């Protein structure tokens, strides 16, 4: 049964007569009358009792009217949902982010995006950069917010934001560094260091330039754990500049003077993979706000 026939029947019932309905539907009255007769024949039931003055829904007609209205409303809702999904008004954005990426994400991007797309939902996981890149490749997230240095593949589309130096974060109860805000690797002396593994290569390269041999006590991959170690006095953590604020305990922070020791945030999505309009819209918001 054509949905258009259901719509026409509902209009006949709502308008009160075939004449009024035909005008609203821009359909000749005889054609509309024949359509109603064919419908009643198909259902083997009289739906509308008609005379020269008025019309009245039969019990079968009332039941058919209610069901027809429900079907029409369901179709209208389905069309709207598809349209909204196409335009990015609804959907779920799966985001994997490094801990420091959650701060701008929560403070700036999501609140601004939600004002224009209030029905979009978010599934957010906090991982380290290597895990995020693996999740992207496996299709376990739509967008990755990572931190360099890292290894992007040819299948990844990435945008880098900002540029910040690395810093030394430490508990002053256990260590003392020069009072100046910027220090060199030589100022670290023989103090034990806590290094994020991804920064090992560039950090050692810098140490070589200064003819300095670092005392690296622990190499790890998790920022949060490294900061906890620094807070307990296990060593001085070498981390990106804005990550020091993520420590649960206040730490003293000194900037490392070195142009090549920098870190950047990156937004990553996979190339040649289906991306919903909601995800594409969100990625564009990130690029505009975090640039």
Backbone bond lengths (Angstrom), bond angles and torsions (degrees), N, CA, C in turn:
res aa  C-N    CA-C-N  psi(-1)  N-CA   C-N-CA  omega(-1)  CA-C   N-CA-C  phi
1 X - - - 1.472 - - 1.529 108.90 -
2 X 1.308 116.22 128.09 1.456 122.55 -177.30 1.533 110.09 -69.75
3 X 1.340 116.04 133.99 1.462 120.30 178.79 1.525 110.95 -60.74
4 X 1.347 116.66 -26.88 1.463 120.11 -179.85 1.524 110.86 -65.92
5 X 1.326 116.68 -33.88 1.461 120.64 178.02 1.527 110.08 -66.26
6 X 1.334 116.32 -39.34 1.461 119.82 176.85 1.517 110.96 -62.71
7 X 1.330 116.29 -42.24 1.460 120.05 179.46 1.531 111.10 -63.75
8 X 1.315 116.08 -40.95 1.462 119.74 179.85 1.530 111.17 -65.91
9 X 1.338 116.93 -39.19 1.460 119.78 178.62 1.524 111.04 -63.88
10 X 1.310 116.85 -44.27 1.465 120.75 178.39 1.520 110.38 -60.54
11 X 1.326 117.62 -38.69 1.475 120.93 179.04 1.518 110.99 -66.85
12 X 1.343 117.46 -38.02 1.468 120.67 176.93 1.526 110.18 -61.67
13 X 1.349 115.30 -45.05 1.464 119.36 -179.45 1.528 110.91 -66.21
14 X 1.320 118.13 -42.33 1.461 121.55 -177.63 1.524 112.36 -71.67
15 X 1.329 117.05 -33.71 1.471 120.47 -176.99 1.522 112.86 -77.94
16 X 1.330 117.02 -24.18 1.459 120.13 177.75 1.505 115.17 91.95
17 X 1.347 117.88 -9.74 1.462 120.71 178.05 1.517 109.50 -163.57
18 X 1.324 115.06 158.49 1.456 120.22 177.19 1.522 110.94 -66.10
19 X 1.323 116.12 -35.75 1.461 120.50 -178.59 1.531 110.86 -62.85
20 X 1.329 115.75 -48.88 1.461 119.87 -179.57 1.527 111.13 -65.08
21 X 1.325 116.51 -39.82 1.461 120.28 -179.96 1.519 111.49 -65.75
22 X 1.333 117.10 -40.53 1.464 120.39 -178.87 1.525 111.31 -62.79
23 X 1.328 116.88 -35.29 1.466 120.44 178.23 1.529 110.96 -67.50
24 X 1.323 116.95 -42.84 1.461 120.16 -179.16 1.528 111.96 -69.79
25 X 1.336 114.91 -32.38 1.464 119.20 -177.68 1.530 112.57 -90.15
26 X 1.338 116.23 -5.67 1.478 121.30 -175.80 1.525 110.67 54.48
27 X 1.335 113.74 45.18 1.464 121.56 -178.09 1.525 108.29 -130.19
28 X 1.313 116.66 134.15 1.462 120.50 -178.46 1.523 110.06 -58.21
29 X 1.340 116.32 141.03 1.467 120.06 -175.72 1.524 112.46 -61.14
30 X 1.348 119.51 -41.55 1.476 119.14 178.76 1.535 111.94 -60.41
31 X 1.329 115.77 -39.76 1.473 119.21 179.66 1.524 110.60 -65.09
32 X 1.340 115.65 -40.01 1.464 119.49 179.49 1.522 110.78 -68.17
33 X 1.316 116.06 -38.17 1.467 121.17 178.38 1.528 110.51 -64.46
34 X 1.334 116.38 -43.45 1.467 120.30 178.64 1.529 111.08 -64.28
35 X 1.336 115.97 -35.57 1.464 120.19 178.53 1.528 110.76 -64.40
36 X 1.341 115.52 -41.38 1.464 119.82 178.42 1.522 111.27 -65.39
37 X 1.339 117.08 -42.31 1.464 120.66 178.54 1.528 111.33 -61.79
38 X 1.342 116.56 -41.04 1.461 120.88 179.48 1.525 110.74 -65.18
39 X 1.324 116.11 -36.92 1.466 120.92 178.75 1.522 110.56 -65.79
40 X 1.326 116.35 -45.06 1.463 120.78 179.62 1.527 110.72 -64.34
41 X 1.338 116.21 -36.20 1.458 119.91 178.28 1.516 110.73 -66.93
42 X 1.341 116.65 -41.14 1.470 120.99 179.08 1.522 111.13 -63.58
43 X 1.331 117.14 -39.67 1.461 122.02 -178.62 1.527 112.92 -85.42
44 X 1.341 115.23 -11.73 1.469 121.55 -177.52 1.527 110.72 55.32
45 X 1.338 114.36 44.25 1.463 120.35 179.84 1.519 109.28 -155.26
46 X 1.349 115.34 143.29 1.461 120.13 173.55 1.522 108.37 -80.45
47 X 1.336 114.98 126.03 1.456 120.12 -176.97 1.529 112.11 -98.89
48 X 1.331 116.35 -33.99 1.465 120.96 -178.17 1.527 109.29 -133.89
49 X 1.317 115.86 126.62 1.472 120.50 173.04 1.521 107.82 -88.77
50 X 1.332 116.53 123.69 1.443 120.57 -173.53 1.526 110.94 -122.58
51 X 1.337 114.63 145.02 1.460 121.07 169.01 1.524 107.54 -140.58
52 X 1.289 117.86 -173.16 1.464 121.20 -175.25 1.519 112.66 -68.25
53 X 1.337 118.30 -19.47 1.464 120.73 -175.22 1.525 113.79 -104.33
54 X 1.312 118.16 -38.32 1.466 118.85 -175.48 1.526 110.97 -153.58
55 X 1.284 114.77 179.45 1.465 121.66 177.16 1.522 108.47 -135.79
56 X 1.333 115.61 155.63 1.456 120.75 -176.93 1.520 108.88 -146.88
57 X 1.337 115.13 133.86 1.455 119.49 177.10 1.528 110.41 -70.87
58 X 1.321 115.20 134.31 1.459 119.54 172.69 1.526 108.52 -77.94
59 X 1.331 117.05 176.21 1.473 119.80 176.41 1.530 110.40 -60.22
60 X 1.353 115.30 -41.65 1.471 119.22 177.01 1.525 110.00 -65.12
61 X 1.327 116.61 -36.58 1.453 121.08 179.38 1.519 112.03 -66.14
62 X 1.348 116.37 -40.14 1.469 120.01 178.00 1.525 110.95 -63.47
63 X 1.356 115.64 -41.93 1.465 119.47 178.46 1.521 110.71 -64.25
64 X 1.339 116.06 -44.53 1.462 120.59 -179.64 1.532 110.37 -64.71
65 X 1.338 116.70 -39.44 1.472 121.67 179.15 1.534 110.32 -60.45
66 X 1.335 117.27 -46.94 1.460 120.84 -179.61 1.527 111.68 -62.52
67 X 1.343 115.56 -43.38 1.461 119.08 -179.74 1.528 111.09 -68.08
68 X 1.312 116.40 -39.34 1.461 120.77 179.60 1.525 110.53 -63.38
69 X 1.338 116.72 -42.19 1.464 120.59 178.48 1.532 110.62 -61.42
70 X 1.335 116.20 -41.56 1.466 120.15 -179.99 1.519 111.33 -63.44
71 X 1.334 116.06 -43.09 1.465 120.48 -179.89 1.528 110.69 -65.19
72 X 1.326 116.74 -42.00 1.467 120.90 178.80 1.525 110.93 -62.97
73 X 1.326 116.23 -44.68 1.460 120.09 179.14 1.526 111.28 -63.02
74 X 1.348 115.72 -38.61 1.460 120.12 178.50 1.527 110.54 -64.72
75 X 1.333 116.98 -43.23 1.462 120.07 178.54 1.526 110.95 -64.22
76 X 1.328 116.85 -43.15 1.467 120.61 179.26 1.529 110.91 -61.00
77 X 1.348 115.85 -42.13 1.458 120.28 179.59 1.526 111.02 -65.53
78 X 1.346 115.97 -40.40 1.459 120.28 179.25 1.523 110.78 -63.54
79 X 1.312 117.10 -44.05 1.460 121.34 179.06 1.525 110.66 -61.84
80 X 1.342 116.09 -41.80 1.461 119.81 179.78 1.523 111.41 -66.68
81 X 1.337 116.86 -39.90 1.461 120.74 179.31 1.527 110.69 -63.66
82 X 1.344 115.80 -41.96 1.464 119.27 179.14 1.517 110.11 -65.78
83 X 1.322 116.39 -41.31 1.462 120.58 178.62 1.533 110.35 -63.24
84 X 1.345 115.71 -42.94 1.465 119.70 179.70 1.524 111.13 -64.21
85 X 1.344 115.47 -40.99 1.464 119.33 179.38 1.516 110.29 -65.02
86 X 1.340 116.26 -39.66 1.456 120.23 179.09 1.523 111.45 -64.13
87 X 1.316 116.46 -35.20 1.462 121.26 -178.17 1.525 112.50 -91.08
88 X 1.345 116.92 -0.63 1.449 120.71 177.95 1.508 114.50 81.91
89 X 1.326 117.92 16.96 1.459 121.00 -178.29 1.520 111.87 -77.06
90 X 1.344 117.17 -25.00 1.462 120.75 178.92 1.520 108.63 -131.45
91 X 1.328 115.56 165.87 1.455 120.71 178.59 1.512 110.73 131.24
92 X 1.327 115.42 172.31 1.462 121.58 179.36 1.527 108.74 -117.36
93 X 1.324 116.27 131.39 1.460 122.27 177.71 1.529 108.08 -103.63
94 X 1.325 116.25 116.10 1.466 121.21 -179.95 1.526 108.99 -92.66
95 X 1.324 115.73 117.71 1.462 121.29 -173.89 1.519 109.67 -120.85
96 X 1.322 116.82 131.81 1.467 122.08 170.38 1.521 106.29 -113.65
97 X 1.324 117.42 127.03 1.456 121.26 -173.72 1.520 112.52 -136.53
98 X 1.320 115.00 146.70 1.461 119.26 170.51 1.531 107.56 -69.54
99 X 1.328 118.37 156.52 1.469 120.36 -176.91 1.521 113.87 -52.77
100 X 1.327 117.82 -44.04 1.460 120.29 -178.69 1.519 112.35 -68.19
101 X 1.346 116.66 -20.03 1.462 119.70 179.52 1.505 113.31 -75.84
102 X 1.336 116.39 -19.27 1.459 119.56 -179.07 1.523 112.14 -69.71
103 X 1.311 117.15 -26.83 1.464 119.91 -177.06 1.523 111.59 -63.97
104 X 1.346 119.75 -57.57 1.471 118.63 177.00 1.519 112.90 -66.33
105 X 1.336 115.87 -29.92 1.456 119.66 179.64 1.523 110.73 -61.96
106 X 1.323 116.23 -47.48 1.455 121.63 -177.49 1.530 112.48 -78.39
107 X 1.317 117.00 -34.34 1.454 120.14 -175.79 1.521 113.05 -80.03
108 X 1.319 117.03 -36.27 1.462 119.51 -170.33 1.529 114.35 -120.12
109 X 1.339 117.01 -51.89 1.465 119.40 -169.24 1.522 112.78 -70.91
110 X 1.337 117.89 -57.34 1.459 120.27 -174.95 1.529 112.45 -62.55
111 X 1.333 120.80 -45.09 1.476 119.12 178.00 1.529 113.05 -58.33
112 X 1.346 117.09 -41.71 1.463 120.06 179.61 1.522 110.98 -68.04
113 X 1.334 116.60 -41.33 1.463 121.07 -179.11 1.524 111.06 -66.92
114 X 1.337 116.42 -40.16 1.469 121.12 -176.36 1.533 112.52 -65.07
115 X 1.316 117.28 -25.89 1.464 119.57 178.69 1.516 111.36 -64.59
116 X 1.318 116.83 -35.21 1.468 121.29 -179.28 1.519 113.47 -96.09
117 X 1.333 116.32 -21.78 1.468 120.23 -178.71 1.531 108.71 -132.39
118 X 1.332 117.79 68.88 1.472 121.03 -172.87 1.522 114.80 -67.10
119 X 1.327 118.73 -18.84 1.462 119.90 -177.52 1.523 113.39 -93.21
120 X 1.321 117.71 -4.39 1.461 120.77 177.57 1.534 109.30 -75.14
121 X 1.323 116.83 137.06 1.464 122.26 178.42 1.533 109.55 -111.17
122 X 1.347 115.87 168.26 1.458 120.60 -173.77 1.529 110.21 -135.30
123 X 1.311 115.38 139.02 1.466 122.58 173.17 1.523 105.73 -119.89
124 X 1.339 117.36 106.70 1.460 121.91 -171.16 1.527 110.33 -114.61
125 X 1.330 115.42 128.89 1.465 121.29 176.26 1.520 109.35 -121.92
126 X 1.323 116.07 140.95 1.461 121.40 177.85 1.523 108.70 -99.94
127 X 1.323 116.07 117.13 1.467 121.81 -179.22 1.524 108.84 -137.96
128 X 1.346 115.92 170.74 1.454 117.35 172.34 1.527 108.75 -86.04
129 X 1.335 116.25 169.22 1.462 120.96 -171.16 1.523 113.25 -58.39
130 X 1.328 117.56 -45.37 1.472 119.99 -178.59 1.534 111.26 -61.07
131 X 1.325 116.76 -41.09 1.463 120.52 178.67 1.525 110.56 -64.99
132 X 1.329 116.68 -39.56 1.467 120.68 -179.22 1.528 110.68 -62.85
133 X 1.316 117.26 -44.75 1.463 120.61 179.63 1.528 111.04 -62.72
134 X 1.335 116.67 -37.61 1.472 120.42 176.81 1.523 110.88 -66.59
135 X 1.335 117.14 -40.39 1.459 120.97 178.61 1.518 111.34 -62.96
136 X 1.331 116.79 -39.23 1.462 120.56 177.41 1.519 110.95 -62.13
137 X 1.323 116.47 -45.96 1.469 120.65 -178.62 1.526 111.19 -64.14
138 X 1.329 116.60 -33.60 1.469 120.64 -178.59 1.523 112.86 -87.51
139 X 1.318 116.91 -1.29 1.463 120.50 179.14 1.511 114.39 76.35
140 X 1.327 117.24 21.68 1.468 121.39 -177.51 1.525 112.42 -88.96
141 X 1.319 117.46 -7.92 1.462 121.50 174.12 1.525 108.02 -148.93
142 X 1.317 115.76 161.33 1.463 121.09 -178.89 1.521 111.87 -95.25
143 X 1.325 115.70 -37.81 1.463 121.87 -175.69 1.520 109.09 -131.88
144 X 1.316 116.69 137.15 1.448 121.24 175.61 1.517 110.33 -117.03
145 X 1.321 116.44 132.82 1.462 122.19 172.66 1.525 106.65 -109.81
146 X 1.322 116.23 106.31 1.456 121.81 -170.85 1.525 110.16 -116.69
147 X 1.322 114.53 -179.87 1.457 120.13 176.53 1.526 108.00 -134.49
148 X 1.331 115.83 134.20 1.457 120.39 178.10 1.522 109.79 -81.32
149 X 1.330 117.63 157.92 1.462 127.58 6.03 1.523 111.90 -79.49
150 X 1.322 115.00 144.98 1.465 120.82 176.15 1.517 107.81 -159.28
151 X 1.307 116.08 171.23 1.467 121.39 -176.04 1.522 110.69 -105.26
152 X 1.333 116.71 100.64 1.454 121.38 174.34 1.526 109.00 -81.65
153 X 1.329 116.50 140.73 1.457 120.59 177.49 1.522 110.00 -95.16
154 X 1.334 115.98 170.07 1.465 121.23 -179.49 1.525 111.62 -65.92
155 X 1.342 117.32 -19.73 1.466 121.17 -179.33 1.524 112.53 -86.92
156 X 1.326 117.36 0.74 1.470 120.95 -177.15 1.516 111.22 -104.80
157 X 1.317 115.10 135.84 1.457 122.25 174.00 1.527 106.54 -104.23
158 X 1.320 117.62 116.68 1.457 119.53 -174.61 1.527 111.48 -131.17
159 X 1.327 114.24 150.85 1.457 123.05 176.04 1.515 108.08 -128.17
160 X 1.321 117.04 129.62 1.459 121.44 -178.39 1.523 110.36 -100.57
161 X 1.348 115.65 144.50 1.456 121.86 -177.74 1.525 110.29 -125.28
162 X 1.319 115.64 141.99 1.455 121.07 170.96 1.516 113.02 59.40
163 X 1.296 114.76 -178.41 1.455 121.88 177.99 1.519 107.68 -160.34
164 X 1.294 117.20 119.16 1.459 119.52 -177.56 1.524 110.78 -133.44
165 X 1.313 114.90 149.80 1.454 120.54 -179.97 1.525 110.86 -79.07
166 X 1.300 113.84 165.17 1.463 119.38 172.26 1.525 109.01 -86.91
167 X 1.320 114.94 154.21 1.460 120.30 -179.23 1.520 109.69 -131.22
168 X 1.310 114.48 164.68 1.465 121.55 171.34 1.521 107.77 -105.25
169 X 1.304 116.55 122.80 1.465 121.63 179.37 1.522 108.57 -114.87
170 X 1.331 115.56 130.72 1.468 118.07 -174.40 1.526 110.77 -153.36
171 X 1.321 114.89 162.08 1.455 122.25 176.76 1.533 107.91 -89.39
172 X 1.359 117.70 114.97 1.473 120.19 -176.09 1.532 113.77 -65.46
173 X 1.317 116.96 -11.22 1.470 118.65 176.19 1.527 111.16 -71.05
174 X 1.334 116.21 -20.38 1.461 119.99 -175.00 1.531 112.73 -113.20
175 X 1.340 116.89 -26.46 1.467 119.90 -175.21 1.526 110.85 -134.20
176 X 1.328 114.75 151.46 1.463 121.46 176.29 1.525 108.68 -129.28
177 X 1.326 116.46 125.21 1.458 122.23 176.95 1.528 108.54 -118.17
178 X 1.333 118.09 164.13 1.468 120.47 179.36 1.533 111.85 -50.91
179 X 1.319 116.35 148.73 1.467 121.19 -174.48 1.524 113.60 -71.61
180 X 1.318 118.36 -16.65 1.469 120.83 178.90 1.535 110.76 -65.83
181 X 1.352 115.46 151.96 1.470 120.00 -176.53 1.522 111.59 -71.95
182 X 1.336 117.42 -35.94 1.462 121.20 178.45 1.522 109.50 -105.86
183 X 1.309 115.06 133.69 1.461 120.04 178.82 1.523 109.37 -128.41
184 X 1.309 116.72 166.37 1.461 121.65 173.59 1.525 108.37 -104.88
185 X 1.324 116.05 168.54 1.465 119.43 -179.92 1.533 110.47 -61.72
186 X 1.330 116.66 -28.42 1.463 119.63 179.26 1.523 111.41 -63.35
187 X 1.328 117.17 -30.05 1.466 121.26 179.85 1.529 112.36 -68.62
188 X 1.310 116.65 -13.10 1.467 119.58 -179.94 1.532 111.01 -74.48
189 X 1.317 116.20 -21.37 1.467 120.05 177.81 1.519 112.34 57.78
190 X 1.311 115.22 -137.46 1.464 120.13 -178.34 1.534 112.00 -98.64
191 X 1.327 116.30 13.23 1.460 119.50 -179.97 1.528 110.66 -62.55
192 X 1.328 118.10 140.33 1.471 121.04 178.43 1.531 110.56 -67.55
193 X 1.331 116.18 138.05 1.457 121.78 -176.50 1.521 111.48 -114.09
194 X 1.316 114.63 147.94 1.464 122.33 176.17 1.527 106.58 -114.90
195 X 1.325 116.60 115.77 1.463 120.12 -170.29 1.529 111.25 -119.03
196 X 1.323 115.65 133.06 1.466 120.05 170.69 1.529 107.59 -71.58
197 X 1.311 116.69 128.70 1.459 120.75 -170.21 1.528 113.16 -56.27
198 X 1.315 117.29 -34.31 1.469 119.85 -177.22 1.528 112.26 -64.56
199 X 1.351 117.50 -21.65 1.454 120.79 -179.07 1.526 112.92 -95.64
200 X 1.312 116.75 5.29 1.467 120.37 -174.14 1.525 111.66 -59.69
201 X 1.324 117.78 -48.17 1.465 121.23 -174.86 1.520 112.94 -61.71
202 X 1.315 116.96 -51.97 1.466 119.40 -176.66 1.528 111.37 -70.79
203 X 1.339 116.23 -31.83 1.465 118.45 178.90 1.531 110.44 -67.65
204 X 1.312 117.25 -44.44 1.476 120.07 179.89 1.527 110.62 -66.94
205 X 1.346 116.47 -33.53 1.464 119.99 177.59 1.532 110.24 -63.37
206 X 1.320 115.89 -41.06 1.463 119.91 177.94 1.527 110.88 -65.44
207 X 1.321 115.12 -41.33 1.468 118.98 179.16 1.529 110.86 -60.99
208 X 1.330 116.53 -37.24 1.461 120.55 178.76 1.519 110.91 -63.60
209 X 1.337 116.82 -40.28 1.466 121.16 179.09 1.530 110.95 -60.23
210 X 1.325 116.68 -34.84 1.461 121.41 -179.21 1.530 111.82 -93.71
211 X 1.336 115.77 5.68 1.469 120.82 -177.80 1.527 110.83 52.99
212 X 1.351 112.75 44.10 1.466 119.98 -175.32 1.522 109.52 -117.35
213 X 1.317 116.37 133.67 1.460 121.61 177.73 1.525 108.85 -102.99
214 X 1.345 117.95 110.03 1.471 120.17 -176.18 1.520 111.77 -76.83
215 X 1.316 114.92 149.20 1.466 121.21 175.77 1.534 107.70 -99.45
216 X 1.331 115.30 83.74 1.464 119.95 -176.58 1.530 108.66 -85.92
217 X 1.311 115.54 111.37 1.466 120.37 -178.03 1.524 110.80 -81.67
218 X 1.338 116.66 -45.14 1.467 120.59 -176.78 1.525 110.03 -138.08
219 X 1.318 115.73 133.65 1.465 121.97 167.70 1.515 107.55 -109.99
220 X 1.316 117.09 128.40 1.460 120.91 179.09 1.509 110.58 -137.92
221 X 1.314 115.96 176.98 1.463 119.87 179.86 1.519 112.33 -115.27
222 X 1.339 117.74 -10.48 1.459 120.16 -175.56 1.531 111.24 -105.16
223 X 1.313 115.83 121.20 1.455 121.58 -177.75 1.520 111.95 -62.93
224 X 1.340 117.20 -46.38 1.463 120.68 -176.11 1.524 111.38 -59.85
225 X 1.323 116.45 -41.24 1.468 120.14 180.00 1.525 110.34 -68.50
226 X 1.325 116.34 -40.22 1.462 120.44 178.80 1.523 111.04 -60.41
227 X 1.323 117.16 -40.87 1.467 121.46 178.56 1.530 111.19 -66.45
228 X 1.315 117.13 -36.36 1.473 120.06 176.93 1.521 110.77 -64.99
229 X 1.331 115.76 -40.42 1.460 119.40 177.85 1.525 110.54 -62.64
230 X 1.345 115.29 -40.88 1.469 119.28 179.38 1.522 110.63 -63.97
231 X 1.327 117.31 -39.96 1.466 121.55 -178.87 1.531 111.30 -65.39
232 X 1.311 117.38 -31.72 1.473 120.59 -179.21 1.525 112.28 -84.49
233 X 1.349 116.67 -2.00 1.452 119.81 177.84 1.511 114.46 87.16
234 X 1.325 117.15 15.43 1.457 119.95 -178.91 1.531 111.89 -72.01
235 X 1.339 116.60 -23.99 1.457 119.91 179.37 1.513 111.15 174.53
236 X 1.316 115.45 -177.29 1.472 122.43 177.72 1.517 107.84 -99.06
237 X 1.324 117.27 123.57 1.461 121.60 -176.43 1.525 110.56 -87.04
238 X 1.327 116.27 133.92 1.461 122.55 173.48 1.524 106.72 -101.87
239 X 1.343 115.78 110.64 1.472 120.91 -171.06 1.523 110.22 -141.80
240 X 1.362 118.38 166.32 1.464 121.27 173.28 1.529 111.22 -62.84
241 X 1.307 116.14 152.05 1.463 122.62 -170.64 1.522 114.04 -54.76
242 X 1.327 118.31 -48.08 1.466 119.34 -173.61 1.517 113.44 -82.03
243 X 1.334 117.11 -3.63 1.463 119.56 -177.82 1.525 112.90 -79.88
244 X 1.328 116.93 -17.54 1.459 119.28 -178.90 1.523 111.28 -62.25
245 X 1.335 116.38 -29.58 1.468 120.03 -179.10 1.521 112.41 -70.03
246 X 1.326 117.66 -11.35 1.466 121.49 -178.98 1.520 112.26 -83.00
247 X 1.319 116.73 -7.52 1.467 119.60 -179.59 1.521 110.57 -68.41
248 X 1.322 116.39 141.34 1.466 121.12 178.18 1.523 111.59 -74.75
249 X 1.347 116.38 -14.65 1.459 121.96 177.57 1.526 108.97 -123.24
250 X 1.337 118.72 145.76 1.464 120.54 178.64 1.519 111.36 -64.33
251 X 1.322 115.93 132.58 1.456 121.83 179.60 1.528 109.48 -122.70
252 X 1.304 116.10 149.03 1.462 121.34 172.15 1.527 107.31 -77.25
253 X 1.335 116.44 141.21 1.463 119.85 -175.30 1.526 110.01 -128.92
254 X 1.336 116.22 132.12 1.455 122.98 175.33 1.530 108.65 -127.22
255 X 1.332 115.59 133.09 1.459 119.94 179.54 1.526 110.19 -80.45
256 X 1.335 115.39 136.53 1.461 120.23 176.31 1.529 108.95 -84.93
257 X 1.317 116.26 124.39 1.456 121.19 -178.05 1.529 108.61 -80.43
258 X 1.331 115.53 100.54 1.463 119.97 -179.16 1.524 109.22 -171.36
259 X 1.323 116.94 118.18 1.459 120.38 -178.24 1.528 111.55 -64.99
260 X 1.323 115.78 -36.51 1.460 117.95 -175.55 1.521 113.27 -78.86
261 X 1.312 117.26 -13.23 1.462 119.89 178.28 1.520 109.35 -91.48
262 X 1.294 116.20 75.88 1.465 121.12 -179.55 1.516 110.23 -126.13
263 X 1.299 114.92 159.61 1.457 121.36 177.65 1.520 108.97 -135.03
264 X 1.315 116.80 147.98 1.465 120.89 -179.77 1.523 109.42 -134.31
265 X 1.312 115.65 150.88 1.460 120.07 171.93 1.523 108.37 -82.12
266 X 1.318 115.17 151.94 1.450 119.42 178.05 1.516 111.40 -138.88
267 X 1.330 116.57 139.42 1.459 122.45 172.70 1.520 107.22 -103.73
268 X 1.334 116.81 126.24 1.457 120.87 -173.02 1.521 110.78 -127.71
269 X 1.329 116.40 133.10 1.456 122.71 168.76 1.526 107.32 -131.91
270 X 1.315 116.81 163.23 1.454 120.64 -179.16 1.525 110.72 -88.68
271 X 1.327 115.94 139.56 1.461 120.89 174.68 1.532 110.00 -76.77
272 X 1.318 115.44 159.59 1.469 122.09 172.54 1.523 112.66 51.94
273 X 1.326 116.41 36.44 1.458 121.60 175.34 1.527 107.90 -133.34
274 X 1.334 115.91 142.36 1.468 118.76 -178.83 1.528 110.38 -58.04
275 X 1.314 115.34 131.35 1.462 122.34 176.70 1.513 108.80 -126.68
276 X 1.323 117.23 123.87 1.458 120.48 179.66 1.522 109.63 -65.30
277 X 1.324 115.43 159.62 1.461 119.99 179.54 1.524 110.50 -63.29
278 X 1.340 117.21 -35.25 1.462 120.46 178.63 1.526 110.75 -62.12
279 X 1.342 116.58 -43.14 1.463 121.00 178.79 1.524 110.61 -65.83
280 X 1.342 116.62 -43.67 1.465 120.30 179.63 1.526 111.03 -62.40
281 X 1.333 116.40 -41.51 1.470 119.95 178.55 1.520 111.09 -63.44
282 X 1.345 116.05 -42.53 1.463 120.15 -178.37 1.529 110.67 -65.66
283 X 1.325 117.06 -42.03 1.457 120.82 179.10 1.525 110.61 -61.29
284 X 1.320 116.70 -38.89 1.461 120.70 179.19 1.533 110.72 -66.99
285 X 1.336 116.55 -38.73 1.466 120.40 175.90 1.528 110.60 -61.03
286 X 1.325 116.27 -43.77 1.467 120.37 179.39 1.527 110.38 -59.25
287 X 1.302 116.78 -45.64 1.473 120.90 -177.60 1.521 111.12 -62.67
288 X 1.335 116.15 -39.02 1.468 120.06 -178.14 1.523 112.12 -73.06
289 X 1.347 116.74 -36.73 1.453 120.03 -174.91 1.524 112.72 -86.14
290 X 1.334 117.53 -36.29 1.453 120.28 -174.73 1.523 113.55 -89.19
291 X 1.328 118.03 -7.19 1.462 120.41 -176.11 1.528 111.86 -61.75
